[in-house]
């Protein structure tokens, strides 16, 4: 059976309650099939923490990315591995990891700080070479809403346009003179989306 046929079979298994077929595909030689197996098991409500942790360590970026996306759900573990994936060689994997950490961290910012997640996100938001990853890390800091992330978010308001826009939105949980000053600067930003984000945020106050 070829790769496309195996992948189709696994996808169908996720809709028909065939956990055995989906689970066996976690060890398929093809990464696309392994990624589909994760989706199928999630659909069946049968994705285990150890399945997810193994996938977060997979040798193929497609599998790691899908695992990170699924790890955003509160029922799954692997926060330590997600933090490590912020430095993944594949930017799309790092982006998915940042998103998942934001979703998880929003459930409890104290845990995020204690586990080093906040520090890892701050480093990623300021140093990662890919603007898409920096944007995702800034969004995660806003979702967590911990004061220790504020300085990084404020710094991001001087980054590229997409990152600046996300940084303005990430200021929503915060207040204070530095936040007010950043929003006022954003109102005159050369990018209209940044200006719009600031106007929307100020209108909600």
N, C-alpha and C positions, 0 to 999 in steps of 0.2 A: 504494500500500500504506500502510495506517495505522500509527500508532505502535505499537500493540499487536501487530500482525502482524509488523512489522519486528523488534520486540524478541524475539518468539517465534522468528523465523527465526534471529536471532543466537544465542539461547540454544541452539537445536538444533545450530547449527554447532559450538558448543563440545563437543558430545557426539559429533559425527560426523566430526571431523577436517577440517572445512571452514574452514581458516585464512583464506582469501581473503574469505569473507563476513564473518567476525568482524572482520578487520582493516579492511575498508572501512567498517564501522559505527563506527569510532573517530571518524569525521568526520560522523556523522549530526547532523541539526539538533536532534534531541531528546536531552536529557541522560540520560534513563532508558535509551535505546538505547546511548548511549556507555558508560554504566556497565556495562551488560550485556556489551558488547564486551570490556571489560577482563576481566571474569570469564571469558568464553569463551576468550580468549587465554591466560589463566592456566591454565585447565583443559587447554588443548592444549599447554602448555609452550612457548608461542610469544610470551609477553609480554616485550618488550624493554625495556631501561632507558630508551631514548628515548620509548617509548610511555608509560611510567610517569611520566617527568618532564613530558611534555606534559600528561598528565591531572592531575597535581598543580597545574598552572597553569590548569586549566579554569575557565571563568567560572561554572560551576554547582557549588554545594556538594555535590550528590549524587555528581558525578563525582570531585571532590577527595576526598570521604570514602572512596569505594570504592578510589581509588588509594592513599590512605594505609593502608587496611586491607591491601592487597596488598603494600605496601612493607615490611610487617613481615617478609616473607620475606628471608632473608639473601642470596639471589641477586640482589636488586634494589638499585639505587642510590637517589639522591635524598635523602640525609640532610640536605643543606643546605636543600632545599625543605621537608622535613618540619619542620625547626626553624622555618622561616618560617610554616608553617601553624599553629603553636601560637598565633599571634595572629589566626587566621582569624575573620572575622565570624560564621561558623556554628559554634556550640559543638560540634556533633557532629563537625565536621571537625577541630577542635582536639583533641578527645578521641581521635579515631582517630590523629592525628599523634603524640600523646603515647604511646599504646599502641605504635605502630610504633617510635618511638625507644627505648622501653624494651626491646622485643624485639631491636632491632639493637644497642643499647648493651650489653646483657647479653653480647654476643659479644666485647666488648672495651672496657672502661671507659676505657682510655687514649685511644682514638680519640674517644670521646664527649667527653672533657674537651678534647682538642686542637681539636676541631671546634666548640667552643662549645655543644655540645648540652646538656651538664650545666648550664651557666649559664642557658640558655634554659628548661630544665625547672624549675630553681629559681625563676626569675622567675614562670613560669606557676603553679607550685604555691602561691606566696604572694600573687599579685596578680590572678589571673584572676577575673572576676566570677561565673563559673559553677562551682558546687561540683563538678559532674561532671567538668569539665576539671581542676580542682585535684586531684581524687582520682586521675585518670588520670596526671597528672604525678608525683604522689607515688609511685604504683605503679611508674612508670618509673624513678624514682630508686632505689627499692628493688631493682629488677631489675638496674640497672647496678652498684649496690653500691659506688660510689666514696665515699671518706671526705668529699670536698668536698660531697656531697649530704646528709650526716647532719644538719647544722644545720637545713636546710629540712624534713627529715622530722620532726625533733623539734618544730619549730614547728607542723607540721601536726597534731600530737597534741592541739592545742588548738582545732582547726577544728570544723566541723559533724560530726555523728556518723559519717556515711559516710566522710568524709575522715579522721577520727580512727581509725576501724577500719582503713582502708587504710594509714595511717601506722604503726600498731602492727605490721601485717604486714610493712611495708617495713623495719622495724628488724631483721629476721631476719639479714641479713649482718653486722650490726654488734655491737660489744660495748663495754664501758666503763661508768663510773659514771653518765654522763648517760643512757645507754640503759637501764641498770638502774632508774634513778629514774623514767624515763618509763613503763616497763612496770609498775612498782609503782603509779604513779598510775592507769594504765589499769585495773588490777584493781579500782579503786573507782569507775570511770566510771559516770555515770548511765545510759549506754546499754548494754544487755546484750550487744550484739554486740561492742562495744569490749572489754568485760570478757572475753568468751569468746575473742576474738583474743589477748588478753594471756595468758590461762590456757593456751591451746594453744601459744603460742610458748614460754612458760616450761616447759611440760611436755616440750618437745622438747629442752631443754638437757641 
